[in-house]
């Protein structure tokens, strides 16, 4: 009870001092030794100087605290303020959400086109731009003795429009198409032009069906020593898909196929194979492209 009365008396004295504060009066601010009562420092100010000093002290205190919180690691100790790990997680989640939104938009457009095709209407085309991080691949024409017979034939046959093009041009049209995955499985070997591997190898269950990735016409269904049973399909917009090492071909040259139609069975045919798998290549205007950039296997 005595403490409460003492606090009330101090507050009342402070209010009385503020009420009778005069800007013309002189005041002295001093620092004393509490033991010896020796004056260590003092300054004399008029009432206006005292007021300005108090205001500047408050402003400097607020400004300094703001700088400490905004530009130093001390802000991480404030409850509710995200630390560096939390900010990285927020950024990662934002990128994942953005990817999911794009994927949902693509699937929505795909199903809308499927509905249009079933209804007898023409599907809508979608213009798409490649990601800014994408760099155009250049094809180096380095022939060796072990080159596939298919490659030699493809380079000679002008009607298939597979002449080698070394112009450094960005692929703009192919990214806007919806490719059907030819086979669901595990990718055992990726696209690598430096190793003369112009496609990907997909391992799946034995006797799995291989499907056409787009609508098109079968322009080759043959057998070679190196690649075994091979089928090649010409699509619109100068796109060609190639399927190698099949156990059996289910289509012939001249057959019209739709995206998703079964064209072969996974096998292990040919000399250049190490086990049952599908070697899948995708060519655009005579240049091999990485199928993983456009198809989810």
Beta strands, then each sheet from edge to edge (+ up, - down):
strand 1: 26-32
strand 2: 39-46
strand 3: 186-189
strand 4: 200-203
strand 5: 209-211
strand 6: 216-224
strand 7: 228-235
strand 8: 239-249
strand 9: 256-257
strand 10: 262-266
strand 11: 278-284
strand 12: 287-289
sheet 1: 1+ 2-
sheet 2: 3+ 4- 11+ 8- 7+ 6- 9+
sheet 3: 3+ 4- 11+ 12-
sheet 4: 3+ 4- 11+ 8- 10+ 5-
end
